[in-house]
């Protein structure tokens, strides 16, 4: 192949394993490497999501909101 092989590490989300993704990766000389199942500690974005979720839950409880509209949801993220 004219391209250097790329190794892409992914979690096991099913969208990463579709036929269209595999075909595109094959065409682009990308090898998909999947992390072991149930190992979020290997996914570097997980600590960031933990902080985002913790802050969101705190704000949600602080505002005593049980039903959210889209603009409420967006406001709580910031």
C-alpha positions in Angstrom: 0.0 0.0 0.0 1.1 3.6 -0.6 0.1 4.7 2.8 1.8 4.0 6.1 -0.2 1.7 8.3 -2.0 3.4 11.1 -3.0 1.6 14.3 -6.1 3.0 15.9 -7.0 2.0 19.5 -10.7 2.0 20.2 -13.1 0.9 22.9 -15.6 -1.8 22.1 -18.5 0.3 21.2 -20.5 -1.5 18.5 -20.4 1.6 16.1 -16.7 1.0 15.9 -17.2 -2.5 14.5 -19.7 -1.8 11.7 -19.0 -3.1 8.2 -18.7 0.4 6.8 -16.1 1.4 9.4 -14.1 -1.8 8.8 -14.2 -1.3 5.0 -13.2 2.3 5.3 -10.3 1.5 7.6 -9.2 -1.3 5.3 -9.2 1.1 2.3 -7.2 3.7 4.3 -4.7 1.1 5.7 -5.9 1.6 9.3 -5.7 -1.3 11.7 -8.3 -1.3 14.4 -7.1 -2.4 17.8 -9.8 -2.9 20.5 -9.3 -2.4 24.2 -10.4 -5.3 26.4 -14.0 -5.1 27.4 -15.0 -3.3 30.6 -11.6 -1.4 31.0 -12.6 2.3 31.1 -9.3 2.9 32.9 -7.6 2.4 29.6 -9.6 5.1 28.0 -7.9 8.5 28.6 -11.1 10.5 28.3 -12.9 8.7 31.1 -11.5 10.8 34.0 -12.7 13.9 32.1 -16.2 12.5 31.7 -16.3 11.6 35.4 -15.7 15.3 36.3 -18.3 16.5 33.8 -20.9 14.1 35.1 -20.1 14.9 38.8 -20.4 18.6 38.2 -23.6 18.1 36.2 -25.2 16.0 38.9 -24.2 18.5 41.6 -25.8 21.4 39.6 -28.9 19.3 38.9 -29.4 18.6 42.6 -28.7 22.2 43.5 -31.4 23.5 41.1 -33.8 20.7 42.2 -34.6 20.0 38.5 -36.3 16.7 37.6 -37.4 17.6 34.1 -35.0 19.2 31.7 -35.6 21.0 28.5 -32.7 21.3 26.0 -31.7 24.8 27.1 -31.8 23.7 30.8 -29.5 20.8 30.0 -27.0 23.1 28.1 -27.0 25.7 30.9 -26.1 23.0 33.5 -23.1 21.9 31.4 -21.5 25.3 31.7 
